[in-house]
Amino acid sequence: MIYSYSKEKVIDKVVLLRSSLDVDIDNSGNLEDTIRLDKELPFINELSKIAKKTIIIGHLGRPDGFNEIYSLKKSIYPYISSKITGIEFLDDLSSESIKKFRNSNSKVFLLENIRFFKAEESSNTELRNTFSKLLSSISDIFINNSFASYRNAVSTYDIVNYMPSLTGPNFDNEISALEKFKSNDEKPIIAILGGAKLEEKLDTLYKLGQSVDKILIGGAMAYTLLQVKGIQVGNSKIELDKVKICEDIISKYSEKIILPVDHLVSEMFDKSALFNYTDSVQVPISKIAIDIGLKTIELYKNIIESAKTILWNGPMGVYEWVGSDVGTKEIGKAVADSKAFTLVGGGDTISAINKFNLSGYNHISLGGGAMLKYLAQNTFPTLDIIKNQYE
């Protein structure tokens, strides 16, 4: 594609590279997962050999100003430096730091957490424009390799208005896999949606309802939908403000949406509590559902086995706990073993895949929210603004 990266486009140029650096860290800021970083390393290494210089920018967490826990110097920089030698760290974009950058013989630089800069997500247009101009003044070409960072910000959107821009290989691979899913006519096509928040998947539910054959739902998000159908859900988590929307979804796609027929329940939301499976779809009044039940697992596995195209986003229950991890593990394994084209994504989904050592998927998206956004909408701003440069 004309807007995609290729080696000849960056030779002897200073590249401003937007990377996916938002990884899991513990309460002290130590790395717990490096999947996104490992995915970025080959491209950073390639640029280090052909570009004049490369400035890596990206965010970690959602800090409100400087917070040492989210400093890239604490966790990201040491990890990347251990894989690619000669990387320098830029604490800020002061005149002193910019002078250091320009005079240095190093080829690769990592800028401090982009969300430490007030302008990055500011609602002040003038502030954002000034920051965009500053970033463009120290580089020749912008490459967005972070599909996961889909929200409107200076480093994902505004900057494109100030300099020649390209999409990176990871970004392109994500789009390619999603387009394959959207255009795939090998049926049955099924979607498996799970996780805690129904709100985050409502737009996707509507869109998938128009195109797929079955939507299997698990996780806490299932229980608002079950309640709408008149099923007793006990003390399970429901989203009362989404009841009317759920009523509309059920009325439109009742033949496609498959909900749990039994559950693993507990008297309290605690991993040390006693769990037991229900005999029916009803959740006892005093209980909380924490995983799909054994009958549901078999039902979902049978549907998965017959599928030709599969999308999976979100766990089926509290997969982090021993005992309530069975649904996610079994469904994840069924998808992995399937002969269908399989597209999976989402932070919790990837964590579960790693926990259970699952493999065999055609594509694992590192941008769960971005993946759902792309599937639900006809536009994707961080891609569209780059494509517009070439029209």
Residue, then its C-alpha position, 0 to 999 in steps of 0.5 A: m500500500i502506498y501509505s505503508y512503510s518500506k525501506e527506501k522511504v526512510i533511508d537517511k531520514v530521522v524517523l518519529l516512530r509511534s510504538s505500542l509500549d503499553v504493557d502490563i506492570d506491577n504496582s512498583g512499575n516492573l514489567e509483567d508482560t513484554i509481548r507488545l515490546d517483543k513485537e516492536l523490537p524487530f522493526i526498531n532494529e531494522l530502522s536502526k540500520i537504515a534510518k539516520k536516527t529513530i525516536i521512539i514515542g509511546h505511552l504506558g498506562r494512563p498517568d495524570g502528569f509525571n508518575e515514576i511508576y509509569s516512567l519508561k526509564k524505569s521499565i521499558y528502557p532497560y528492557i529495550s536496551s537489553k535487546i538493542t544496544g546503543i539506545e539513548f533515553l530522552d527525559d523530555l523535549s527541552s532545548e537541552s535534550i534536543k541539542k543532546f539528541r542532535n549532537s549524539n552519534s546514537k541511532v535510536f532514542l526512546l522519549e519519556n512516556i508521551r502522556f507525561f506531556k500535557a499537550e498529548e491528550s489536551s483539549n487545547t488545540e493551540l497546545r496540541n498544535t505547538f507540541s505537534k510542531l515541536l515533534s515534527s521539527i526534530s524528525d523527517i517522517f512519522i511512522n505509526n506502528s501502534f494499531a492499539s493506540y487508536r484514541n485521538a492524541v497528538s502522537t497518533y493523529d495530530i502529528v500527521n498534519y505536520m509531516p509525511s507519514l506512514t503505517g508500520p508493519n505491525f499496524d498493517n498486519e493488524i489491518s490485514a487480519l481484520e480485513k480478512f475476517k470482515s471479508n471472509d465468507e467461509k461460514p459458519i462465522i462465529a464471534i466469541l465475546g467475553g470480559a467484564k464490561l458489556e459497555e465496551k462491546l455494545d457497538t461491536l455486538y450490533k455490527l457482528g449481529q449483522s454479519v456473523d452466524k453466531i455470537l457466543i457470550g461469556g464473562a460478566m457481560a453475559y449477565t445483563l443480557l440474561q437478566v433482560k431475557g428474564i433469567q435470574v442472575g443472583n448477585s452477578k454483575i449487571e449494568l443497569d444503565k445498559v438494560k434498554i440497549c440489551e433489550d434492543i440487541i436481544s430483540k434484533y439478534s435473539e437467534k444469533i446470540i448464545l448465552p450461558v445455560d449454566h454457571l460456576v457460582s460462588e457466594m462471594f467474589d473471592k478466590s478462596a471462596l467455595f465454587n460450585y456448578t449450577d444445574s440450570v441457567q438460573v443463578p441462585i439469589s445469593k450467588i455470583a456467577i464467576d465462570i460459564g458452566l460445564k454444559t455451556i462449555e460443551l455447547y460452545k465447543n460444539i459450535i466452535e468445532s463446526a465454524k469456518t471463521i472465528l473471532w475471540n475477544g474476552p475471557m469466559g470468567v475469572y480466568e485468573w483464579v484456579g477453579s474459575d479458569v476452566g471456561t476460558k481455558e477450554i474455549g481458548k483451546a477449542v478455538a486454537d484447535s479449530k481448523a477455522f480462520t481464527l482471529v483473537g485479541g484483547g489484553d485479558t485474552i492474550s494473558a489467558i493465552n499465555k497462562f494456558n500456553l495456547s497456540g495455533y491462532n491465525h492472528i493475535s491482535l495486540g489491540g483489543g479495544a482497537m480491534l473491536k473499534y475497527l470491526a464496529q466502525n466504518t472509520f478508523p481515524t489514526l489510519d484514515i488521516i494517514k491514508n488521506q495524505y495519499e489521496 
